[in-house]
């Protein structure tokens, strides 16, 4: 019985043949070892500001004003409008009240700086992906547009057999991999629009990503599902896995001519 379908070899041959100046020598179907980590997270999602809540947020950040009455006078509106908007922003965790007035929280400051009204939602279940070489996070486009296999086996209906790059998961996922992802300024590039800010992580589990390695007269190419053409990211991951495992491509499985 075959595993879920992937790009057939003939399609990769066609794509390589359409590339100017590329002279392929061998096509090798491979399985890149990767990691998946299921987490329960508090996530941050972005929404559009309403007009007045954005103005009020900016005033608290830049004007030095903090009282409801003085903010109402500053905008030329009735105090109940400021108070109602402040209560709404307080419910989102954007500001806090004290006897001295209103102040923005860290979430409120970040929202104002980015121009997006962020909200926090606890209890979201996400799966984060990391490469099997050094444990770096996988870009979100590959997370959602790739074929992820629970085991190191894939045979297509046309008989193409994918062979795993061996030996690269023995060291395990680095213990700080999830923490490093959460500390990045560009976390959304790996997690998607629901950005985890706090997580309870489970044990990582191995998964495999099917690709075609194309050996050429000059630089090799790697093709996967997420990109319609040679994929520089997957080539980087392959090189890292091959380096970690000490495996020459000619030992990874059967080769197929173009």
DRENDO-1510 file (C-alpha; in Angstrom, 1 decimal, always signed):
<recs>
REC; n; res; u; v; w
REC; 1; UNK; +0.0; +0.0; +0.0 .
REC; 2; UNK; +1.4; +3.4; -0.9 .
REC; 3; UNK; +1.7; +6.4; +1.3 .
REC; 4; UNK; +0.1; +9.8; +0.5 .
REC; 5; UNK; +1.0; +11.0; -3.0 .
REC; 6; UNK; +3.7; +13.4; -3.8 .
REC; 7; UNK; +5.1; +15.0; -6.9 .
REC; 8; UNK; +5.8; +12.3; -9.5 .
REC; 9; UNK; +9.3; +12.0; -10.9 .
REC; 10; UNK; +8.2; +13.0; -14.4 .
REC; 11; UNK; +6.9; +16.3; -13.1 .
REC; 12; UNK; +10.3; +17.1; -11.5 .
REC; 13; UNK; +12.1; +16.1; -14.7 .
REC; 14; UNK; +9.8; +18.4; -16.6 .
REC; 15; UNK; +10.5; +21.3; -14.3 .
REC; 16; UNK; +14.2; +20.8; -14.4 .
REC; 17; UNK; +14.1; +20.6; -18.2 .
REC; 18; UNK; +12.5; +24.0; -18.3 .
REC; 19; UNK; +15.3; +25.7; -16.4 .
REC; 20; UNK; +17.9; +27.4; -18.6 .
REC; 21; UNK; +21.5; +26.3; -18.4 .
REC; 22; UNK; +20.7; +23.4; -15.9 .
REC; 23; UNK; +22.3; +20.0; -16.9 .
REC; 24; UNK; +20.9; +17.3; -14.6 .
REC; 25; UNK; +22.8; +14.1; -13.9 .
REC; 26; UNK; +20.7; +12.2; -11.4 .
REC; 27; UNK; +17.3; +12.5; -9.7 .
REC; 28; UNK; +17.2; +11.0; -6.2 .
REC; 29; UNK; +13.9; +10.7; -4.2 .
REC; 30; UNK; +14.8; +11.4; -0.5 .
REC; 31; UNK; +13.0; +11.8; +2.9 .
REC; 32; UNK; +14.4; +14.6; +4.9 .
REC; 33; UNK; +14.2; +13.9; +8.7 .
REC; 34; UNK; +12.4; +16.7; +10.6 .
REC; 35; UNK; +10.8; +17.3; +14.0 .
REC; 36; UNK; +7.2; +18.1; +14.9 .
REC; 37; UNK; +6.3; +19.5; +18.4 .
REC; 38; UNK; +2.6; +19.6; +19.4 .
REC; 39; UNK; +2.0; +22.5; +21.8 .
REC; 40; UNK; -0.8; +24.1; +23.8 .
REC; 41; UNK; -0.2; +27.8; +23.4 .
REC; 42; UNK; -1.3; +31.3; +24.3 .
REC; 43; UNK; -1.2; +32.9; +20.9 .
REC; 44; UNK; -1.2; +36.5; +19.7 .
REC; 45; UNK; -3.4; +37.4; +16.7 .
REC; 46; UNK; -3.5; +40.7; +14.9 .
REC; 47; UNK; -6.7; +42.6; +14.2 .
REC; 48; UNK; -7.4; +46.0; +12.6 .
REC; 49; UNK; -7.8; +49.0; +15.0 .
REC; 50; UNK; -11.0; +50.9; +15.2 .
REC; 51; UNK; -10.4; +54.6; +14.7 .
REC; 52; UNK; -10.7; +55.9; +18.2 .
REC; 53; UNK; -9.0; +53.0; +20.0 .
REC; 54; UNK; -6.0; +53.6; +17.8 .
REC; 55; UNK; -6.0; +57.3; +18.6 .
REC; 56; UNK; -6.4; +56.7; +22.3 .
REC; 57; UNK; -3.5; +54.2; +22.3 .
REC; 58; UNK; -1.2; +56.6; +20.4 .
REC; 59; UNK; -2.2; +59.4; +22.8 .
REC; 60; UNK; -1.3; +57.3; +25.8 .
REC; 61; UNK; +2.1; +56.4; +24.2 .
REC; 62; UNK; +3.1; +59.8; +23.0 .
REC; 63; UNK; +1.2; +62.7; +24.7 .
REC; 64; UNK; +2.0; +62.2; +28.3 .
REC; 65; UNK; -1.7; +62.4; +29.2 .
REC; 66; UNK; -3.3; +59.6; +31.3 .
REC; 67; UNK; -6.5; +60.9; +32.8 .
REC; 68; UNK; -9.9; +60.3; +31.2 .
REC; 69; UNK; -11.0; +63.9; +31.6 .
REC; 70; UNK; -7.7; +65.3; +30.2 .
REC; 71; UNK; -7.7; +62.8; +27.3 .
REC; 72; UNK; -11.3; +63.8; +26.5 .
REC; 73; UNK; -10.4; +67.5; +26.5 .
REC; 74; UNK; -7.4; +66.7; +24.2 .
REC; 75; UNK; -9.6; +65.0; +21.7 .
REC; 76; UNK; -12.6; +67.3; +22.1 .
REC; 77; UNK; -15.0; +64.5; +23.0 .
REC; 78; UNK; -17.1; +63.6; +25.9 .
REC; 79; UNK; -15.4; +61.6; +28.8 .
REC; 80; UNK; -17.7; +58.6; +28.5 .
REC; 81; UNK; -16.3; +57.9; +25.0 .
REC; 82; UNK; -12.8; +57.8; +26.4 .
REC; 83; UNK; -13.9; +55.7; +29.4 .
REC; 84; UNK; -15.8; +53.2; +27.2 .
REC; 85; UNK; -12.8; +52.8; +24.8 .
REC; 86; UNK; -10.4; +52.5; +27.7 .
REC; 87; UNK; -12.5; +49.7; +29.2 .
REC; 88; UNK; -12.5; +47.9; +25.9 .
REC; 89; UNK; -8.7; +48.2; +25.6 .
REC; 90; UNK; -8.3; +47.1; +29.2 .
REC; 91; UNK; -10.3; +44.0; +28.4 .
REC; 92; UNK; -7.8; +43.2; +25.7 .
REC; 93; UNK; -4.8; +43.7; +28.0 .
REC; 94; UNK; -3.7; +46.8; +26.2 .
REC; 95; UNK; -3.8; +49.2; +29.2 .
REC; 96; UNK; -4.2; +49.2; +32.9 .
REC; 97; UNK; -5.9; +51.6; +35.3 .
REC; 98; UNK; -4.4; +53.0; +38.5 .
REC; 99; UNK; -5.2; +56.0; +40.7 .
REC; 100; UNK; -2.8; +58.1; +38.6 .
REC; 101; UNK; -4.6; +57.3; +35.3 .
REC; 102; UNK; -4.3; +55.0; +32.3 .
REC; 103; UNK; -1.0; +53.4; +31.1 .
REC; 104; UNK; -0.3; +51.1; +28.2 .
REC; 105; UNK; +0.9; +47.5; +28.8 .
REC; 106; UNK; +3.6; +45.9; +26.8 .
REC; 107; UNK; +1.0; +44.4; +24.5 .
REC; 108; UNK; -0.5; +47.8; +24.0 .
REC; 109; UNK; +2.9; +49.4; +23.2 .
REC; 110; UNK; +3.6; +46.6; +20.7 .
REC; 111; UNK; +0.2; +47.0; +19.1 .
REC; 112; UNK; +0.8; +50.7; +18.7 .
REC; 113; UNK; +4.3; +50.3; +17.3 .
REC; 114; UNK; +3.1; +47.6; +14.7 .
REC; 115; UNK; -0.1; +49.4; +13.9 .
REC; 116; UNK; -2.1; +46.2; +14.6 .
REC; 117; UNK; -4.4; +45.6; +17.5 .
REC; 118; UNK; -3.1; +42.4; +19.1 .
REC; 119; UNK; -5.2; +39.9; +21.1 .
REC; 120; UNK; -4.1; +37.0; +23.2 .
REC; 121; UNK; -6.0; +33.7; +23.1 .
REC; 122; UNK; -5.0; +30.9; +25.5 .
REC; 123; UNK; -5.5; +27.1; +24.9 .
REC; 124; UNK; -4.7; +27.0; +21.2 .
REC; 125; UNK; -3.3; +23.7; +19.9 .
REC; 126; UNK; -0.5; +24.1; +17.3 .
REC; 127; UNK; +2.2; +22.0; +15.8 .
REC; 128; UNK; +5.6; +23.6; +15.3 .
REC; 129; UNK; +8.1; +22.1; +12.9 .
REC; 130; UNK; +11.9; +22.0; +13.0 .
REC; 131; UNK; +14.6; +20.7; +10.7 .
REC; 132; UNK; +16.4; +17.5; +11.6 .
REC; 133; UNK; +19.9; +18.9; +11.2 .
REC; 134; UNK; +20.3; +21.8; +13.6 .
REC; 135; UNK; +16.7; +22.2; +14.9 .
REC; 136; UNK; +15.9; +25.5; +13.2 .
REC; 137; UNK; +12.2; +26.3; +12.7 .
REC; 138; UNK; +10.6; +25.4; +9.4 .
REC; 139; UNK; +9.2; +28.4; +7.4 .
REC; 140; UNK; +5.4; +28.5; +7.6 .
REC; 141; UNK; +4.9; +28.2; +3.8 .
REC; 142; UNK; +6.6; +24.8; +4.0 .
REC; 143; UNK; +4.7; +23.8; +7.1 .
REC; 144; UNK; +1.3; +24.3; +5.4 .
REC; 145; UNK; +2.2; +23.4; +1.8 .
REC; 146; UNK; +4.3; +20.3; +2.3 .
REC; 147; UNK; +3.6; +16.6; +2.7 .
REC; 148; UNK; +4.5; +15.5; +6.2 .
REC; 149; UNK; +5.0; +11.7; +6.8 .
REC; 150; UNK; +4.8; +10.1; +10.2 .
REC; 151; UNK; +7.2; +7.4; +9.2 .
REC; 152; UNK; +10.3; +7.1; +6.9 .
REC; 153; UNK; +8.6; +5.4; +4.0 .
REC; 154; UNK; +6.9; +6.6; +0.8 .
REC; 155; UNK; +6.2; +4.8; -2.4 .
REC; 156; UNK; +4.3; +6.6; -5.2 .
REC; 157; UNK; +1.8; +4.8; -7.4 .
REC; 158; UNK; +4.3; +4.9; -10.3 .
REC; 159; UNK; +6.8; +2.9; -8.1 .
REC; 160; UNK; +9.1; +5.7; -7.1 .
REC; 161; UNK; +10.6; +4.9; -3.7 .
REC; 162; UNK; +11.8; +7.6; -1.4 .
REC; 163; UNK; +14.8; +6.8; +0.8 .
REC; 164; UNK; +15.4; +8.5; +4.2 .
REC; 165; UNK; +18.6; +10.4; +4.7 .
REC; 166; UNK; +19.9; +8.3; +7.6 .
REC; 167; UNK; +21.2; +9.0; +11.1 .
REC; 168; UNK; +20.5; +12.7; +11.6 .
REC; 169; UNK; +17.8; +12.5; +14.3 .
REC; 170; UNK; +20.0; +10.6; +16.8 .
REC; 171; UNK; +21.0; +13.7; +18.8 .
REC; 172; UNK; +17.3; +14.8; +19.3 .
REC; 173; UNK; +15.8; +18.2; +18.9 .
REC; 174; UNK; +17.7; +20.8; +20.9 .
REC; 175; UNK; +16.0; +21.4; +24.2 .
REC; 176; UNK; +15.8; +25.2; +23.6 .
REC; 177; UNK; +14.4; +25.0; +20.1 .
REC; 178; UNK; +10.9; +26.0; +21.0 .
REC; 179; UNK; +12.1; +28.8; +23.3 .
REC; 180; UNK; +14.4; +30.1; +20.6 .
REC; 181; UNK; +11.5; +30.2; +18.2 .
REC; 182; UNK; +9.3; +32.2; +20.6 .
REC; 183; UNK; +12.1; +34.7; +21.2 .
REC; 184; UNK; +12.4; +35.6; +17.6 .
REC; 185; UNK; +11.0; +38.9; +16.2 .
REC; 186; UNK; +9.8; +37.0; +13.1 .
REC; 187; UNK; +8.1; +34.1; +14.9 .
REC; 188; UNK; +5.0; +34.6; +12.6 .
REC; 189; UNK; +7.2; +33.5; +9.7 .
REC; 190; UNK; +7.3; +30.0; +11.2 .
REC; 191; UNK; +4.1; +29.7; +13.2 .
REC; 192; UNK; +1.7; +31.5; +11.0 .
REC; 193; UNK; -0.8; +34.3; +11.9 .
REC; 194; UNK; -1.5; +32.8; +15.4 .
REC; 195; UNK; +1.9; +33.6; +17.0 .
REC; 196; UNK; +2.6; +31.6; +20.2 .
REC; 197; UNK; +3.9; +33.7; +23.1 .
REC; 198; UNK; +3.7; +31.0; +25.8 .
REC; 199; UNK; +3.5; +27.3; +25.3 .
REC; 200; UNK; +3.3; +24.0; +27.1 .
REC; 201; UNK; +5.2; +21.6; +24.8 .
REC; 202; UNK; +5.0; +17.9; +24.3 .
REC; 203; UNK; +7.8; +15.6; +23.4 .
REC; 204; UNK; +9.0; +16.1; +19.8 .
REC; 205; UNK; +8.2; +13.4; +17.3 .
REC; 206; UNK; +10.1; +12.6; +14.1 .
REC; 207; UNK; +8.4; +13.3; +10.8 .
REC; 208; UNK; +9.8; +13.1; +7.2 .
REC; 209; UNK; +9.6; +15.5; +4.3 .
REC; 210; UNK; +9.8; +14.0; +0.8 .
REC; 211; UNK; +12.0; +15.8; -1.7 .
REC; 212; UNK; +13.8; +15.2; -5.0 .
REC; 213; UNK; +17.6; +15.9; -5.0 .
REC; 214; UNK; +18.7; +16.7; -8.5 .
REC; 215; UNK; +22.5; +16.4; -9.0 .
REC; 216; UNK; +23.7; +18.7; -11.8 .
REC; 217; UNK; +27.0; +19.5; -13.4 .
REC; 218; UNK; +27.3; +22.5; -11.1 .
REC; 219; UNK; +25.1; +23.2; -8.1 .
REC; 220; UNK; +22.5; +20.6; -7.0 .
REC; 221; UNK; +18.8; +21.4; -6.8 .
REC; 222; UNK; +16.1; +20.2; -4.4 .
REC; 223; UNK; +12.4; +20.1; -5.3 .
REC; 224; UNK; +9.5; +19.7; -2.8 .
REC; 225; UNK; +5.8; +20.4; -2.7 .
REC; 226; UNK; +5.7; +23.9; -1.2 .
REC; 227; UNK; +7.6; +25.8; -4.0 .
REC; 228; UNK; +6.9; +25.5; -7.7 .
REC; 229; UNK; +10.6; +25.2; -8.7 .
REC; 230; UNK; +14.0; +24.7; -7.1 .
REC; 231; UNK; +13.7; +25.3; -3.3 .
REC; 232; UNK; +16.7; +27.0; -1.7 .
REC; 233; UNK; +15.4; +26.3; +1.8 .
REC; 234; UNK; +15.1; +22.5; +1.2 .
REC; 235; UNK; +18.6; +22.5; -0.4 .
REC; 236; UNK; +19.9; +24.1; +2.8 .
REC; 237; UNK; +18.2; +21.5; +5.0 .
REC; 238; UNK; +19.4; +18.6; +2.8 .
REC; 239; UNK; +23.0; +19.9; +3.1 .
REC; 240; UNK; +22.7; +20.2; +6.8 .
REC; 241; UNK; +21.2; +16.7; +7.2 .
REC; 242; UNK; +23.9; +15.2; +4.9 .
REC; 243; UNK; +26.6; +17.0; +6.8 .
REC; 244; UNK; +25.3; +15.8; +10.2 .
REC; 245; UNK; +24.9; +12.2; +9.0 .
REC; 246; UNK; +28.1; +12.1; +7.0 .
REC; 247; UNK; +26.2; +10.6; +4.2 .
REC; 248; UNK; +27.2; +11.0; +0.5 .
REC; 249; UNK; +24.2; +11.4; -1.8 .
REC; 250; UNK; +25.3; +8.4; -3.8 .
REC; 251; UNK; +24.7; +6.2; -0.7 .
REC; 252; UNK; +21.2; +7.5; -0.1 .
REC; 253; UNK; +19.3; +5.3; -2.5 .
REC; 254; UNK; +18.8; +4.5; -6.1 .
REC; 255; UNK; +19.5; +7.2; -8.7 .
REC; 256; UNK; +17.4; +7.9; -11.7 .
REC; 257; UNK; +18.6; +9.5; -14.9 .
REC; 258; UNK; +16.7; +12.5; -16.4 .
</recs>
